[in-house]
Amino acid sequence: MGSIAPNTEPTAQSEMMYPAPLEANRDAGLSSTTNGDSAIDIETPILVVGGGPVGMLQSLMLARLHNIKSVLIEREPSTTTFPKMEYTNGRSMEIYRMMGLAKDFRAMANQYVPDSASFTELNVTSLVDSANGGPKAKMIHPWIRPSVEDMRAESRKVNDGSKYLEPHTRCHQIPVEAWLKRKIEELPDLIEGHWGYKFVGLEERDDDVVAEVITDGGRTVRIKAQYVIGTDGGGSFVRKSVGLESKRNYLDMTVAFVHIQSKALREAMNKFPPFWHINVLGGGLAVSQNEDDLFTLHLVLPPGGDATHMTPNELVDATIGGCNGPQPMAIDKGRVFLAGDSAHQLSPIGGHGLNSGLADAFDLAWKLGAVMKGWAGEGLLTTYDTDRRAIAHKNMDTVHFALANWAGKVWLEPIGKYGLELLAADTPEGEDARRGAAEGMAPAGWIHNQNGNMLGYQYLDKGTVIVEQEEGERPISDLDIYLPTTYPGSRLPHVWTKEGTSTLDLLKGDSFTLIDCSAEAAAGKVFEEAAKEVGVPLQIVRLHGEDNVRKIYEREVILVRPDMHVSWRAGEGVDAGDVTAENARNILKKVACL
Ligand SMILES: Cc1cc2nc3c(=O)[nH]c(=O)nc-3n(C[C@H](O)[C@H](O)[C@H](O)COP(=O)(O)OP(=O)(O)OC[C@H]3O[C@@H](n4cnc5c(N)ncnc54)[C@H](O)[C@@H]3O)c2cc1C
């Protein structure tokens, strides 16, 4: 294995500063300059370039949550044939739920992996027994993890704000992308999808952007949009066309991903209990994609390794992974954005790639929606870069730490300490070695148990978040343990009300929500009036008498953004009735960047 990141735990999310949006230094403008609008073939409020999962989700969010039209272009004739991601985390599922798609998504995923299947990970000496009486495959250590059904039951039982509203889901990217495309085709009035359209350049003007596209029939098409979102993956041409070089990060490891369907492999692995991932000492793992005979193998290649010799009959596809970015996400004059892998391509470890791309799209969707509908200032759009790039850096740090920590503890240290032969031996010494190796690797189990990271990330840009009245320290979740809090910038914790409704289901994706737990609802009334004056959409949710919610929410009055993150809350010990009309107007203006 080549050099990987230092084995030091990433620091807590800090208040990082990033450079201002870049000035363009294009190497890909239009083939000829635009002359007025005469050469425009398609006009649209938003052009989404790249119909991978993030691009499709971007268009769906704009349509379903904000009723905003977009044109989506994808260079390939259809969706992916390579499985890539298979872990949709609980936070992403909450976002699907707000879009009204969680049930549908899960029904699709259940065709591959039922809700009763666990997220258990096994660590083994090899996937299968050696031939000709050689060493048998041995289990070193299991990380037993619950199924969707278990997580649901746990969430109903433990109502302390620390749980996901929606459990994670297992399903690989081939059916996920095909399903997303079907969802797009259900909304022809809001999403104009063009597969077989390749983006080749753009010109950003003061009031719009003109993009040039070559169709698979060789025709040139010009599309004029108010905004362009580059969701065209790690090799993003939108990114290149605005002069951003892809900086390869310090991951220097080559991994081949092989998608394989094999009854023989299934039978050979039946000696192990059911698993989601099975990690093999020395470097490699297999992902069970359907609880039966469909697997994706991740094979770490030696330095300079070449995957081209891997052509077994059952091989479906193979690719090589890498790590890029993070890049600035709002560029130049503020009309071009990047989301997903085009801005930050992560190693698959820990499953952050698509999950963080989905969160980019969600953040950008409400901000674009608010600015385009005229109730927020343009400044809101610049907070997309600062908010999401900070999270991209945090994820990149986590992934690098994970690679060093996990790969060291699981793939390398046991073999270095005991040797593979001893670890696989059917002797008392072999058993001792396996016990020792199990103890050594046990702490690396956090890799797919990052609830703190996935639910506890906070948006720190002061543009939409007000912390001036906060006196205490900002509570920070560990990577694995999520600390429920309503500190501004944090995701509102999910709590079941007495009637059994989740507080997250009371929020709306296209407006702010004021949660008022007071008896008099005085703050609610003041804010309602102020919102009308300022022109910011706001719904009031009264939760008086919900003592458990009130306790977990720490404050009597909380203002929540359309993306479920807290913008502001009343000071500690401040009565809801103390909020003045002027306070309320100023708060709403600030969080909408007016
Ligand atoms: C083995 C593996 C396992 C993974 N596991 C997970 C996981 O468990 N969880 C997770 O969250 N993530 C995971 N990931 C990462 C995840 O797959 C990516 O983060 C995700 O695909 C990124 O989506 P995207 O839409 O940003 O980019 P892409 O999926 O790369 O899509 C970009 C799209 O843009 C199109 N395009 C490119 N150029 C142009 C152009 N010029 N014009 C028009 N279209 C263009 C491409 O054809 C493509 O369809 C994994 C990745 C791998 C490789």
The ligand as a Gaussian input file, in Angstrom:
#p B3LYP/6-31G(d) Opt

LIG

0 1
 C      -16.752000       1.293000      -4.780000
 C      -17.436000       2.532000      -4.309000
 C      -18.246000       2.468000      -3.180000
 C      -18.885000       3.608000      -2.714000
 N      -19.679000       3.514000      -1.612000
 C      -20.354000       4.596000      -1.186000
 C      -21.285000       4.496000      -0.119000
 O      -21.497000       3.425000       0.433000
 N      -21.954000       5.627000       0.263000
 C      -21.747000       6.820000      -0.365000
 O      -22.378000       7.810000       0.040000
 N      -20.893000       6.940000      -1.389000
 C      -20.200000       5.868000      -1.824000
 N      -19.381000       5.967000      -2.910000
 C      -19.221000       7.263000      -3.582000
 C      -20.368000       7.551000      -4.561000
 O      -20.487000       6.524000      -5.496000
 C      -20.092000       8.873000      -5.258000
 O      -19.838000       9.843000      -4.273000
 C      -21.271000       9.303000      -6.121000
 O      -21.406000       8.511000      -7.262000
 C      -21.077000      10.745000      -6.569000
 O      -22.174000      11.137000      -7.311000
 P      -22.071000      12.357000      -8.327000
 O      -23.405000      12.445000      -8.958000
 O      -21.497000      13.528000      -7.630000
 O      -20.956000      11.915000      -9.382000
 P      -20.982000      10.699000     -10.408000
 O      -21.630000       9.518000      -9.814000
 O      -19.595000      10.564000     -10.904000
 O      -21.918000      11.211000     -11.567000
 C      -21.486000      12.223000     -12.450000
 C      -22.290000      12.117000     -13.726000
 O      -21.927000      13.191000     -14.589000
 C      -21.800000      12.694000     -15.909000
 N      -20.905000      13.571000     -16.663000
 C      -19.563000      13.684000     -16.542000
 N      -19.089000      14.592000     -17.409000
 C      -20.154000      15.074000     -18.091000
 C      -20.303000      16.043000     -19.131000
 N      -19.251000      16.678000     -19.647000
 N      -21.549000      16.303000     -19.586000
 C      -22.634000      15.657000     -19.080000
 N      -22.538000      14.711000     -18.119000
 C      -21.315000      14.434000     -17.616000
 C      -21.251000      11.295000     -15.719000
 O      -21.486000      10.486000     -16.852000
 C      -22.003000      10.830000     -14.484000
 O      -23.217000      10.203000     -14.802000
 C      -18.714000       4.838000      -3.397000
 C      -17.902000       4.903000      -4.536000
 C      -17.273000       3.769000      -4.994000
 C      -16.417000       3.864000      -6.228000

